[in-house]
C-alpha cells in the first residue's frame, strides 16, 4: 500500500485488490453490526461511502489496463 498527500485533505492511495477487499469487508461489517456507541452520523457517512464504492465498481469497464504491479 502506498499513500501520497496531494493536498492537505486529499490523499492518493495505491493498493492491491485484496487490500481494498479487506478494507471494504471491514467497513461493511461495521456498517451492518455497529455497536450502539458509534454515532448514527458516522454510520451514515460509512454507508454513503460504501454506496459510492459500489457505484464506482459498477462503473469499471473491461479488463485491467497493463502496467507495473505496485
SVG drawing of the C-alpha trace seen along z (x, -y; Angstrom):
<svg xmlns="http://www.w3.org/2000/svg" viewBox="-28 -21 34 31">
<polyline fill="none" stroke="black" stroke-width="0.4" points="0.0,0.0 1.3,-3.5 -0.1,-6.8 0.7,-10.1 -0.6,-13.5 -1.8,-15.6 -3.2,-18.5 -3.8,-18.9 -7.1,-17.0 -6.6,-14.9 -4.6,-11.6 -3.9,-9.3 -3.7,-5.6 -2.4,-2.7 -3.2,0.7 -3.7,4.3 -7.3,5.6 -7.0,7.9 -6.1,4.9 -9.1,3.0 -11.3,6.1 -10.1,6.3 -10.9,2.6 -14.3,2.9 -15.2,6.0 -14.3,4.4 -16.3,1.3 -19.3,3.4 -19.0,5.4 -19.0,2.2 -21.9,0.7 -24.0,3.8 -23.1,4.7 -22.0,1.4 -22.1,1.2 -24.6,-1.4 -21.8,-3.8 -21.0,-4.6 -22.8,-7.8 -25.5,-7.5 -23.9,-10.3 -20.7,-8.2 -22.7,-5.2 -24.5,-7.3 -21.1,-8.5 -19.8,-5.0 -22.9,-3.7 -22.7,-6.6 -19.0,-5.8 -19.9,-2.1 -22.7,-3.1 -20.2,-5.3 -17.7,-2.5 -20.4,-0.1 -21.3,-2.6 -17.7,-3.1 -17.1,0.7 -20.1,1.0 -18.6,-1.8 -15.4,0.2 -15.3,1.5 -13.2,4.1 -10.1,5.9 -7.4,4.1 -5.0,2.0 -1.5,3.2 1.1,1.6 3.5,2.2 2.3,4.0 2.7,1.7"/>
</svg>
